[in-house]
Amino acid sequence: MIHSTAFQHLEGPAELAAAFSVMQELRPHLTTSDAFARQVNRQFAQGYRLLAANHGKAPVGLAGYRFVENLIYGRFVYVDDLVVTSRLQRSGVGGELLAQVRRIAQEAGCDHFVLDTGLHMALAQRFYYRQGLLAKGMHFVESLEPALPTSPARTR
């Protein structure tokens, strides 16, 4: 069955609740709808937008993005999150979401369109290459969370 895809920016609590299970496929560490909504609302205050691809009224894909400006890229859109439900992967919905966000970026006068993906995610990398994105660098990360105390070494 062919579905038409409608796009909408999510904002309210009911819309975020409906999107939770979709985002959880990408971010399984998000364990409750309420915690997800609180996190997204904090990000909204920082300029984050969440675009849903809907089939009927149900979200089947999400693209979370924000406008950023720096000395490397000038003004650009950074895609934080891109996910399509597992049952609709390879259906074109992911490409449609990226195309929508790319159009938004172009209309806003952005110079670049940027996202990161894990080095271990070969399928995602191939998808991004097919979408016209090129790998331009590596993303380095250091956790700043305090280390958990370790138990004293036992000697025998």
C-alpha positions in Angstrom: 0.0 0.0 0.0 1.4 3.4 -1.0 1.1 6.1 1.6 1.5 9.8 0.9 3.9 11.5 3.3 2.9 14.7 5.0 5.5 16.8 6.9 4.9 18.8 10.1 7.0 20.4 12.8 6.2 18.9 16.1 5.7 21.2 19.1 3.0 20.2 21.6 3.0 17.4 24.2 0.6 15.2 22.3 2.7 15.5 19.1 5.9 14.6 21.0 4.2 11.7 22.8 3.1 10.3 19.4 6.7 10.6 18.1 8.4 9.0 21.1 8.3 5.4 19.8 9.8 6.5 16.5 12.7 8.4 18.2 13.3 5.5 20.6 14.3 3.3 17.6 17.2 5.7 17.1 17.8 6.6 20.7 17.0 3.5 22.8 18.4 5.2 26.0 15.3 7.4 26.0 13.1 5.3 28.3 10.0 7.3 28.9 7.8 9.6 26.8 7.9 12.2 29.5 11.7 12.3 29.7 11.8 12.5 25.9 9.4 15.5 25.9 11.3 17.3 28.6 14.6 16.8 26.7 13.1 18.0 23.4 11.6 21.0 25.1 15.0 22.0 26.5 16.4 21.6 23.0 13.5 23.7 21.5 14.7 26.5 23.8 18.1 26.2 22.0 16.6 26.3 18.5 16.1 22.6 17.9 13.2 21.7 15.5 11.7 18.3 15.1 10.2 17.5 11.7 7.9 14.5 11.4 7.1 12.5 8.3 3.5 11.3 8.8 1.5 8.6 7.1 -2.0 9.5 8.0 -1.7 11.0 11.5 1.1 8.7 12.6 4.7 9.7 12.5 6.9 7.3 10.6 10.1 9.3 10.5 11.7 12.2 12.3 14.4 14.7 11.6 15.7 16.8 14.4 17.8 19.8 13.3 19.0 23.2 14.3 20.5 26.3 12.7 24.1 26.9 13.6 26.8 29.3 12.6 30.6 28.9 12.9 33.8 29.8 11.2 34.1 26.5 9.4 30.8 26.4 7.6 29.2 29.8 8.0 25.5 29.5 8.6 24.3 25.9 8.3 21.8 23.4 9.3 23.0 20.5 11.6 20.9 17.4 11.6 21.0 15.9 15.1 18.5 13.1 14.6 17.3 11.2 11.6 15.1 8.1 12.0 12.5 6.1 10.1 10.5 3.3 11.7 12.1 0.0 11.0 9.1 -1.2 9.0 9.6 1.7 6.5 13.3 1.8 6.2 14.4 1.7 2.5 11.0 3.1 1.6 12.3 6.6 0.6 10.9 8.4 3.8 14.5 9.1 5.1 15.4 10.7 1.8 12.2 12.7 1.8 13.0 14.0 5.3 16.5 15.0 4.4 15.2 16.7 1.3 12.7 18.7 3.4 15.3 19.8 5.9 17.7 20.6 3.0 15.0 22.8 1.4 14.4 24.5 4.8 18.2 25.2 5.0 18.3 26.6 1.5 15.3 28.8 2.0 17.0 30.2 5.2 20.1 31.1 3.3 22.3 28.4 4.8 25.7 27.7 3.3 25.9 24.0 4.3 24.0 21.0 5.4 25.8 18.9 8.1 25.3 15.7 10.1 27.3 13.1 11.9 26.9 9.3 11.9 28.8 6.6 13.8 31.8 5.0 12.3 30.2 1.7 12.9 27.1 2.5 10.9 28.0 1.5 7.3 24.4 1.3 6.1 23.7 4.9 7.3 27.0 6.1 5.6 26.0 4.6 2.3 22.5 6.2 2.6 24.1 9.6 3.2 26.4 9.2 0.3 23.4 8.4 -1.9 21.8 11.6 -0.6 24.7 13.6 -1.9 26.5 14.1 1.5 30.2 13.6 1.6 32.4 12.7 4.6 34.5 15.7 5.4 36.1 14.8 8.8 35.8 12.9 12.0 33.9 13.8 15.1 35.9 13.4 18.3 34.1 13.1 21.7 35.2 12.9 25.3 32.7 12.1 28.1 32.8 14.7 30.9 30.7 12.6 33.3 32.5 11.7 36.5 33.9 8.2 36.5 32.1 5.7 38.7 34.2 4.7 41.8 36.0 1.5 41.3 36.1 -1.2 43.9 39.6 -1.7 45.5 41.6 -4.4 43.7 41.4 -7.7 45.5 44.7 -9.5 46.2 45.0 -13.2 46.6 
